[in-house]
Amino acid sequence: MSATHTPVMLNEMLNALRPDNGDTIVDATFGVGGYSRAILEEADCSLWAIDRDPAAIKRAEAISSDRFTVARGTFGQMDALLAKYGVFQVDGIVMDLGVSSPQLEEKSRGFSFRHDGPLDMRMALQGPTAADFVNAADEDCLVKIIRTLGEERLARRIGKAIVAARSENPIKRTGQLANIIRRVVPKAKDGLDPATRTFMALRLHINNELGELDRALIAAEQLLAPGGRLVIVAFHSLEDRRVKRFFDERTGYSNRPSRHAPQQQSLCQPSFSQARRRPLKPTPAEIASNPRARSARLRAAWRTASAPWHTKPSDAHKGAAA
């Protein structure tokens, strides 16, 4: 495990996931493996890890345990990936959303504006890079992505600056792009770097992270046995709102009658239940020792015996704009 990586809300995750002897558990976003190692230590269970990052797969292969198996792919494909191994039902699934510490720290991956490197951002190291997108997309497309996925109110200003800058020289490096943004966006009072939201938007877009989350939620609903636990740790509002909306729908909360609107009943029975609707947040002590935990939100739900809803995931960008 990376010396600089500390698993976020580890105890809260274990308390919600409740791995038990004989269980089959899925760590759907292996990353550095902090959750996987803790789960293997907590119970004599079978653990399946999934990640699309080749570097994460190498780290996972270093875990020596006959109870541990790693599969390369996106967590939105977890049901299909596990089916190849004859696994069609599991007792628990945990998802730690976002980027891992090594991805941010490795300059060549191009995720961070704090280190100058190639403007890449691909988690799977396949497909178009962030540089490809930034240099080819028209201004309106850039603005849409930055505004919806980055929740950046100055998206139009940034889009214009990117188009103007690339007309002189292609934007190939993280430092280039960060400086372009800093020239047109004032520094926030809380010290947030002006490039933060744009870099997040590009990362989400390049990796289709919200679309993968949609698919992962439905795959989890398909895989979990009655009583199975789904635990999700999100780090920014777009992801957390998506998880909240999914749980509200699947637990029947969003179908409760309102005195301001006609009552609408779903034809599907709740496929999940929750002990609490509000997310858990990290303790002040954890935030003090691990600032990365500051924005973390943990939500958990338990699978009922009702059939899956079989809802098709919405397009990531349509959902982000909604």
N, C-alpha and C positions, 0 to 999 in steps of 0.2 A: 504494500500500500504506500502511496505517496506520503512522504513525511509531512507535507503541508496540507494533506486532506484529512478532515475530520467529518465523519458521517453526521448529518444534521438530524436532530430530534431522534436519535437512535433509540433511547429508552421508550419514548412515546410510540415509536414505530413498533417495537417489539410488544409493547402492551396492547396495541390495537390488533396486530397481526396474530398474536398468540400461537406461535408455532408449537406443535405438540409431536411427540414421538409417533412415527408412522405416517405423518402428514406428507403431502406433496405440495411444495411451495414454489412459487415463481418469483424471482427477482427480475422484473421485466426491463430494468434499466441498470445493468451491472455497474458500469462506470469504473470506479476504482475498487469496488468490491466490499466496501465497508458494511453494507447491509447483509450481503451474502455471508460473510465470515461470522457476523453476529448471529445470524439465523442458524447456521450450522453448529455453533457453540451452544445455542439455546435449547435445541431439541435434536433427537435422533430422527431427523426427517430427510426426505429426498428433496433436493433443491435444484431447480432449473434456472439458469441465468441466460439472459438475452441481451445482446447489444449489437449495434451496427458498426461500431468503431473498431477497426482492426487492432488498434493498440489496446483497447479494452479486452478484446478476445484473447490477446496474448497474456494479459494480466490474469484473466480468468483461468487460462490453461495452466497457470502456475499453482493453482489450488489443488492440492493432492488429497482427494477424498473420493471414495467409491459412492458417496451419496450426492455428488455434485456433477452436473452436466452443463456445458455451455453450448449455446446455439447462436450463430451469427445471423442477424436479421433485425428488422424493426419490431418494436414492441406492438405495433398495430397488427403484426402478422403472428402474434404469439400462438393463437389457436392453430394456425396452419403449421407453424414450426414444430409445435409439440406433437401434432398429429403424426408427423413423420416418424416420431419415436414411439408411437402407440399410446400417447398420453392424451386423454380426452376429457379428463376431469381433475381438478386440483382443489386443495383446501385453503389456499391463501395466495394472494398476489400483492406485491408491493411495487410501486412506481415512484421513483425519485426523479422528478422532471427537471429539465434544464441541462446545462453543460457541467462537466466534471472539472475538478481542479486542474488535472493535467492538460485538458483541452485548452483552458484559459492560459496556463503557464507556458505551453509550448509555442514559441514564436511562429514556427512553420505552419501551425494550424490556422492562424489568422483569425481567431475568435476575439482577441482582446485589442482594444485601442491603446492599452498601456505598454504593449510591446510592438515594435515595428517589425512586420513580417509580411509574407505574401497574403493578399486579401482572398483567403480561401473559404473558411467557415464550414466546409463539408464534414459532417460527422462520419459518413461512410466512405469518404475519399472517392466518391463516384459522382458523375454528373457535373453540371455547370457550377463554377465557383461564384463567390460573391463578386469578384472582379468582373467575371463575364456578365453578370446581371447589371452591375452598376454602370458598365461601359456601353451596354446595348439597350437598356430599357428607356422608353421615352419619359419625358418629365412627368406626365400625368400618372404613369404607372409607378414611378419612383415615389411620387407624393402619396399615392394610395397606400402603398406598402408601408411607408414610414409613418403615415398617420394612423392607419388601422392596427398594424402589428406593433408599432412602437409607441402608440398613443402620444405622438409628438405634435404639439400644436403649431410648431413652426415648420411643418413638413414642406410647405410650398417654398419657403425660403431655402431650405436645404436642397430640395430637388433642383431649383434653379441654379444653385451654386455648383452642384455636381455636374450638371449639363454644361455649364460654362467652363468648368475646370477641365473636363475630359475633352473639350474641343481643342484644347492646347496640348495636353498630354494625357495618355491613358492612365486611369487610376488603377494601379496594380498593387499598392501596399496599404496596410492598415494605417500607417502613419500619415500617408497622403490624405486618405479619406477623413481621418480624425481632424487633421488641421483644416481641411476645407470646411468641415462642420463648425469647428471652433471659431472660424472667422466670421460666421454669420449668426451664430447662436450664443447669446450671453451666458456666462456661467451662472448656475442657479445659486440661490442664497444658501441652500443646504450643502453646497460643495459638489453636487452631482456633475460629473463631466458632461459637457454639451453633446458629446458623441454617444453617450450611453444608450439612449432610446433608439437611435438610428441603427447602431450596431446590433441591438437586440432584434429589431425589426428584420434586418437582413438575415440574421441567423435563423429566425423563425421561418422566413420565406424560403431560403435555400434548402432547408431540411424538412420543409412542410411539417413542422412540429405540431401545429394545432390539428392538422388533418390526421397525423399519426395518433395523437391523443384521442380523437374521436373514434378511430378504429380500435384503439387499445381498450377503451371503455366497453365497447360492444363485444370485443373478443373476451374480455374478462367476464362479462355477463354470461357468455356462452360456456366458458370453461369452469367457472366456480360451482362446486357442489353445494347443495343446500347447507346453510350454515357456514359456507366459506367466507373468508374475510378479504376485503379489498381495501388497501391502505395506499393513499396517494399524498405525496408531499410536493406542493407547488411553490414556485418562487416569485411569480408575478401574477398580476390580476387577471390577465387574459386566460391563463391556464386555470387558475383557481375558480374563476367564474364558470368556465366550461365544466369543471368537475362538479361544482355546486349545482349547476343547472341539470346535469345528468342525474345526480342523486335526488334532487327535488322531484324530477319527473318519475324516476324509477321507484321511489318510495311512496309516491302518491301525494307528496306534499303540494306540488304545483297544481294539483287537481282539486284542492280544497275549495269550498265555496267562498265567494267574496260578496260582501254586501254591496259592492260597487259594480259588479258584473254578473251576468247570468252564469249559473253553475254549469260547468262542463265536466263530464265524467269520461275518463279513459276507459276504453274497452278492455285494456290489459290490466291484469292484477299486478300489484307491486312486486318487482323482482328483487328489491333490496329493502332492508330496514336499517335504521340508524338509532344509536343510543343518544346521540346529540347531533344537532344540525350545524351548530357553529364549529368552525375549525379550531384545532388546537394550535397554539402559538409557542415558540420557544421561550424558555425561561430567561429572565434578565441575566442570570449567571452564564447560560450558554451563549447568549448574544455577546456578552463581554469577552468570553474566551474564544468565540468563533464568529466574527462579524458577518460571515456569509450566511449565517442562520437568521439574520435580522428579518428578512422578508418571507421566511418559510411559513407555510400554512399546511397543516396535516388534516385530512378528512378521511373518514373510514366508514364503511358500510358492510352489512352482512347479507349474504345471498339468501333469499327465501326459496321455498320449494316451487314457486310459480315459474312458468315457462319464460324464456328470454323474449324480449319484445321484437327482436329482429329488425330494428330501425336502421335504415341506411344512414351513415355519417354524412353530415352536411359538408359542403366545400369549406376548406379552412378559411379562405378569405371572406366568403359570404358570412360565415359565422362570426368572424372578427369584426366585420363592419356592422353586424346586427346589434 
